């Protein structure tokens, strides 16, 4: 898996001058093709979850494992693993999402999907509570000494996802549960109580994924949830995508699949993994893919990171060995306060920020960072300067073009770019005591034999 921001682990309770747009595209490293399976074998278990009132329901658990055998041990290299609670659609079996849930698990996610809510007249509020209770079950298992998930769950990295009714219920769950760090929904339906109304209380990033040809839950339905979400948010529309293109096989009442199902599912899996990696793992490459790079081929995307930024100088130039300096101003659109952490990506140059992280900034407030870039040798590069929200991992990026020219040779006394007779004449003319004069190449206050030797060594 790509490297992640190690400081994010601390929140776990238990453990050449280009055009700006082109420069950003070149500077932003793209995430690996996350439509492809991840590195882990996937195992599955059926588990029983107990509600607070003592009743129970079953859930399917998919997780990165040591083998594909049922009930296999958790893969040691995947822990502590982020986790996602997933909600199926109306009258839709969890098994119809096998390929997507297994895909997430292969990328190192523990995925738990309740089988409740399958009634003809499901209670959406209760269904959302069951999705939340699945996270509580994971917390309990993480703390259960001797249990197969003991110490295996990253309790500070919970996400929620779901399709159709499950997508709408995801918004109900995210609005009510501060443990949920991001939501990624698929053709999210309106629920009762209203998922659109609940979206006003969602405080962490949302990626709402829809299909443009969906005739069961029109994209306009999910737009209301996106518009009401006052947190970093994205609305991603898959061209030609259908409602039943999000499941592995059609069932009674399905709409027609215009975009080949395999293509829609591959796009969906990549969109899910990238977004979850950006916000549950704080992966820098996934951040670039989600918040900086252009929309995935075959999709359109509206993105609002609730952040704006500007840089005082979009290009800097100076001699190698000197420090180039500019300032970065970042504004929190809100509504929740957050600190910001700037970083430079896509470069081998030495880049530092002062401060390294801002204080918490209220909505409407700004933070100013001094950006310093250094190089010991001549170099030309375009940097991506990311302004990342510490609260939720969303953010924006700006391009900074820098050029370091070769440092002037101190023996080039006449400044013509060559060391020759003219420089020799200047040095000989200054022979003797000459403190601080340019011909005093060794800085000893005298122009003498050692300075002559240095000039002759640089001749040419």
QUIQUIUR-V435492 format. One record per residue. N is the residue number from 0. RES is the residue in three letters. NEAR is the number of other ideal C-beta (glycine too) atoms within 10 Angstrom. D_FIRST is the distance of its C-alpha to the first C-alpha in Angstrom with 1 decimal. Layout:
# QUIQUIUR-V435492
n->[N:N]
res->[RES:RES]
near->[NEAR:NEAR]
d_first->[D_FIRST:D_FIRST]
This chain:
# QUIQUIUR-V435492
n->[0:1:2:3:4:5:6:7:8:9:10:11:12:13:14:15:16:17:18:19:20:21:22:23:24:25:26:27:28:29:30:31:32:33:34:35:36:37:38:39:40:41:42:43:44:45:46:47:48:49:50:51:52:53:54:55:56:57:58:59:60:61:62:63:64:65:66:67:68:69:70:71:72:73:74:75:76:77:78:79:80:81:82:83:84:85:86:87:88:89:90:91:92:93:94:95:96:97:98:99:100:101:102:103:104:105:106:107:108:109:110:111:112:113:114:115:116:117:118:119:120:121:122:123:124:125:126:127:128:129:130:131:132:133:134:135:136:137:138:139:140:141:142:143:144:145:146:147:148:149:150:151:152:153:154:155:156:157:158:159:160:161:162:163:164:165:166:167:168:169:170:171:172:173:174:175:176:177:178:179:180:181:182:183:184:185:186:187:188:189:190:191:192:193:194:195:196:197:198:199:200:201:202:203:204:205:206:207:208:209:210:211:212:213:214:215:216:217:218:219:220:221:222:223:224:225:226:227:228:229:230:231:232:233:234:235:236:237:238:239:240:241:242:243:244:245:246:247:248:249:250:251:252:253:254:255:256:257:258:259:260:261:262:263:264:265:266:267:268:269:270:271:272:273:274:275:276:277:278:279:280:281:282:283:284:285:286:287:288:289:290:291:292:293:294:295:296:297:298:299:300:301:302:303:304:305:306:307:308:309:310:311:312:313:314:315:316:317:318:319:320:321:322:323:324:325:326:327:328:329:330:331:332:333:334:335:336:337:338:339:340:341:342:343:344:345:346:347:348:349:350:351:352:353:354:355:356:357:358:359:360:361:362:363:364:365:366:367:368:369:370:371:372:373:374:375:376:377:378:379:380:381:382:383:384:385:386:387:388:389:390:391:392:393:394:395:396:397:398:399:400:401:402:403:404:405:406:407:408:409:410:411:412:413:414:415:416:417:418:419:420:421:422:423:424:425:426:427:428:429:430:431:432:433:434:435:436:437:438:439:440:441:442:443:444:445:446:447:448:449:450:451:452:453:454:455:456:457:458:459]
res->[UNK:UNK:UNK:UNK:UNK:UNK:UNK:UNK:UNK:UNK:UNK:UNK:UNK:UNK:UNK:UNK:UNK:UNK:UNK:UNK:UNK:UNK:UNK:UNK:UNK:UNK:UNK:UNK:UNK:UNK:UNK:UNK:UNK:UNK:UNK:UNK:UNK:UNK:UNK:UNK:UNK:UNK:UNK:UNK:UNK:UNK:UNK:UNK:UNK:UNK:UNK:UNK:UNK:UNK:UNK:UNK:UNK:UNK:UNK:UNK:UNK:UNK:UNK:UNK:UNK:UNK:UNK:UNK:UNK:UNK:UNK:UNK:UNK:UNK:UNK:UNK:UNK:UNK:UNK:UNK:UNK:UNK:UNK:UNK:UNK:UNK:UNK:UNK:UNK:UNK:UNK:UNK:UNK:UNK:UNK:UNK:UNK:UNK:UNK:UNK:UNK:UNK:UNK:UNK:UNK:UNK:UNK:UNK:UNK:UNK:UNK:UNK:UNK:UNK:UNK:UNK:UNK:UNK:UNK:UNK:UNK:UNK:UNK:UNK:UNK:UNK:UNK:UNK:UNK:UNK:UNK:UNK:UNK:UNK:UNK:UNK:UNK:UNK:UNK:UNK:UNK:UNK:UNK:UNK:UNK:UNK:UNK:UNK:UNK:UNK:UNK:UNK:UNK:UNK:UNK:UNK:UNK:UNK:UNK:UNK:UNK:UNK:UNK:UNK:UNK:UNK:UNK:UNK:UNK:UNK:UNK:UNK:UNK:UNK:UNK:UNK:UNK:UNK:UNK:UNK:UNK:UNK:UNK:UNK:UNK:UNK:UNK:UNK:UNK:UNK:UNK:UNK:UNK:UNK:UNK:UNK:UNK:UNK:UNK:UNK:UNK:UNK:UNK:UNK:UNK:UNK:UNK:UNK:UNK:UNK:UNK:UNK:UNK:UNK:UNK:UNK:UNK:UNK:UNK:UNK:UNK:UNK:UNK:UNK:UNK:UNK:UNK:UNK:UNK:UNK:UNK:UNK:UNK:UNK:UNK:UNK:UNK:UNK:UNK:UNK:UNK:UNK:UNK:UNK:UNK:UNK:UNK:UNK:UNK:UNK:UNK:UNK:UNK:UNK:UNK:UNK:UNK:UNK:UNK:UNK:UNK:UNK:UNK:UNK:UNK:UNK:UNK:UNK:UNK:UNK:UNK:UNK:UNK:UNK:UNK:UNK:UNK:UNK:UNK:UNK:UNK:UNK:UNK:UNK:UNK:UNK:UNK:UNK:UNK:UNK:UNK:UNK:UNK:UNK:UNK:UNK:UNK:UNK:UNK:UNK:UNK:UNK:UNK:UNK:UNK:UNK:UNK:UNK:UNK:UNK:UNK:UNK:UNK:UNK:UNK:UNK:UNK:UNK:UNK:UNK:UNK:UNK:UNK:UNK:UNK:UNK:UNK:UNK:UNK:UNK:UNK:UNK:UNK:UNK:UNK:UNK:UNK:UNK:UNK:UNK:UNK:UNK:UNK:UNK:UNK:UNK:UNK:UNK:UNK:UNK:UNK:UNK:UNK:UNK:UNK:UNK:UNK:UNK:UNK:UNK:UNK:UNK:UNK:UNK:UNK:UNK:UNK:UNK:UNK:UNK:UNK:UNK:UNK:UNK:UNK:UNK:UNK:UNK:UNK:UNK:UNK:UNK:UNK:UNK:UNK:UNK:UNK:UNK:UNK:UNK:UNK:UNK:UNK:UNK:UNK:UNK:UNK:UNK:UNK:UNK:UNK:UNK:UNK:UNK:UNK:UNK:UNK:UNK:UNK:UNK:UNK:UNK:UNK:UNK:UNK:UNK:UNK:UNK:UNK:UNK:UNK:UNK:UNK:UNK:UNK:UNK:UNK:UNK:UNK:UNK:UNK:UNK:UNK:UNK:UNK:UNK:UNK:UNK:UNK:UNK:UNK:UNK:UNK:UNK:UNK:UNK:UNK:UNK:UNK:UNK:UNK:UNK:UNK:UNK:UNK:UNK:UNK:UNK:UNK:UNK]
near->[14:13:9:19:17:8:11:19:15:9:13:14:10:12:13:10:14:15:10:15:10:11:22:22:17:13:25:23:17:14:21:17:9:23:18:13:15:21:12:22:18:24:23:19:16:11:15:9:22:13:14:8:6:6:9:12:18:13:25:21:24:26:30:27:23:15:11:12:11:10:11:18:13:22:21:9:12:24:19:20:26:27:28:30:32:29:33:28:29:21:15:22:16:21:14:18:29:18:17:23:24:20:26:27:27:22:25:24:30:28:28:24:24:28:16:23:25:14:10:6:4:17:14:22:14:16:26:31:20:21:29:21:23:27:23:16:20:26:17:14:19:23:14:12:6:5:12:16:24:14:15:22:27:26:19:18:26:26:28:33:30:32:29:27:25:33:33:34:34:34:33:29:29:32:21:15:17:9:20:22:24:27:30:28:29:33:31:34:25:19:26:11:14:17:30:21:16:24:27:17:15:26:18:23:28:28:26:28:28:27:30:16:20:24:13:17:24:16:19:9:20:28:16:17:29:22:16:20:28:18:25:27:24:23:21:23:21:27:15:16:30:24:25:27:28:26:27:15:12:15:12:5:11:16:16:11:20:15:19:11:18:12:16:24:21:18:23:25:22:20:24:26:28:26:26:27:28:28:28:25:24:23:24:23:21:25:28:23:25:28:23:23:19:13:13:16:7:15:19:12:16:14:16:17:24:24:21:13:21:14:20:13:14:16:18:20:13:17:13:15:13:13:12:21:15:18:13:21:14:27:19:25:13:16:13:16:13:25:16:27:22:26:17:19:18:21:18:8:17:12:19:14:18:12:14:10:15:21:10:15:21:11:14:10:15:14:21:12:24:14:23:14:24:17:22:11:9:13:16:13:18:23:22:23:28:25:27:27:23:19:21:21:27:27:26:21:24:22:25:26:20:24:18:23:13:12:14:10:16:17:21:17:21:15:11:10:10:14:21:15:10:14:22:17:12:17:24:12:11:17:14:7:11:17:10:7:15:17:21:20:20:13:10:11:12:18:24:17:9:13:22:16:12:16:23:12:10:15:12:6]
d_first->[0.0:3.8:6.5:8.7:12.4:13.6:17.0:15.8:15.7:19.4:20.3:19.5:23.0:22.4:20.0:31.9:32.8:31.4:32.1:30.1:28.4:27.6:26.4:23.9:22.6:22.3:20.8:18.1:14.9:13.7:10.3:9.2:11.5:10.3:13.6:12.4:11.4:8.0:7.7:10.0:13.7:15.4:18.6:21.2:23.9:26.9:27.6:30.6:30.3:33.4:34.6:36.5:39.7:39.1:38.5:35.5:33.3:30.7:27.0:24.4:21.3:18.1:15.3:12.6:15.0:16.1:18.0:19.1:22.4:23.7:23.4:21.0:19.6:16.3:13.5:13.7:10.1:9.4:12.2:13.5:12.0:13.0:15.7:17.5:21.2:22.2:25.8:27.4:30.2:33.9:35.2:31.8:30.4:26.8:26.6:26.8:23.3:21.8:19.7:18.1:17.7:16.2:13.7:12.5:12.5:10.6:7.6:8.4:11.5:15.0:17.4:21.1:23.7:27.3:29.9:32.6:34.1:35.3:38.9:41.1:41.5:38.4:38.5:35.7:35.9:35.7:32.8:30.8:31.8:30.5:27.1:27.2:28.6:25.6:23.7:26.5:26.2:22.6:23.9:26.7:24.6:22.3:25.5:27.2:27.7:27.4:25.7:22.7:20.6:22.1:19.8:16.8:16.9:15.9:19.3:18.7:16.1:18.1:18.3:20.9:21.2:24.0:26.2:29.8:31.5:28.2:27.1:30.3:30.0:26.5:28.4:31.0:28.4:26.6:30.0:31.0:28.1:26.8:23.9:22.3:20.1:19.7:21.2:20.3:23.3:24.5:28.2:29.0:32.7:35.3:36.1:38.9:38.6:37.3:33.6:34.6:36.6:33.9:31.6:33.7:32.4:28.6:27.4:23.7:21.9:22.8:21.6:24.5:23.9:27.1:28.7:31.6:33.7:33.3:36.8:36.1:34.3:35.1:32.6:35.4:35.0:31.5:32.6:34.6:31.6:29.8:33.0:33.6:30.2:30.9:27.4:24.7:24.8:24.0:26.0:24.4:26.9:26.1:29.0:30.9:28.7:30.7:30.6:30.2:27.6:25.1:26.0:25.9:29.7:32.7:35.2:38.7:38.9:35.9:36.2:36.0:32.7:33.3:29.8:28.6:26.7:23.9:23.4:23.6:21.2:18.6:19.1:19.0:15.7:14.1:16.2:15.2:11.4:11.8:14.4:12.9:9.7:12.4:14.7:13.2:10.2:12.2:9.5:11.9:10.9:11.0:14.2:15.6:15.1:16.7:19.4:20.3:19.8:22.5:22.4:20.5:23.1:25.4:25.1:26.8:25.5:27.3:25.3:26.8:24.8:28.0:27.9:29.8:29.7:31.9:32.0:35.4:35.0:32.7:33.5:34.5:36.3:37.6:38.2:35.6:35.9:36.6:34.5:34.1:34.2:33.8:33.2:30.7:32.1:30.0:31.7:30.6:32.0:31.6:32.6:30.8:30.8:27.6:26.9:25.0:22.7:22.8:20.4:20.5:17.8:18.3:20.7:21.5:24.6:25.2:25.1:26.3:27.2:30.2:29.6:25.9:25.9:28.9:30.9:30.5:32.1:34.1:34.3:36.0:35.4:33.9:32.3:33.0:30.8:32.1:29.7:30.4:29.1:30.3:30.3:32.5:32.9:33.7:30.7:30.1:27.0:25.9:23.6:21.9:23.1:21.2:23.1:20.8:22.4:21.7:22.9:20.5:18.0:19.9:21.8:23.2:23.0:25.8:26.4:28.1:29.7:30.8:33.0:34.1:37.3:38.6:40.5:44.3:45.9:48.4:50.9:51.1:54.0:55.3:51.9:52.3:49.0:50.9:52.3:55.9:59.6:59.4:57.0:59.3:62.3:60.7:59.8:63.3:64.8:63.0:63.9:64.7:63.8:61.4:59.1:56.2:57.2:54.6:56.3:55.6:52.3:51.9:52.9:55.8:58.4:60.1:59.8:60.7:59.8:56.2:55.5:57.3:55.2:52.0:53.3:54.4:51.0:49.4:52.1:51.0]
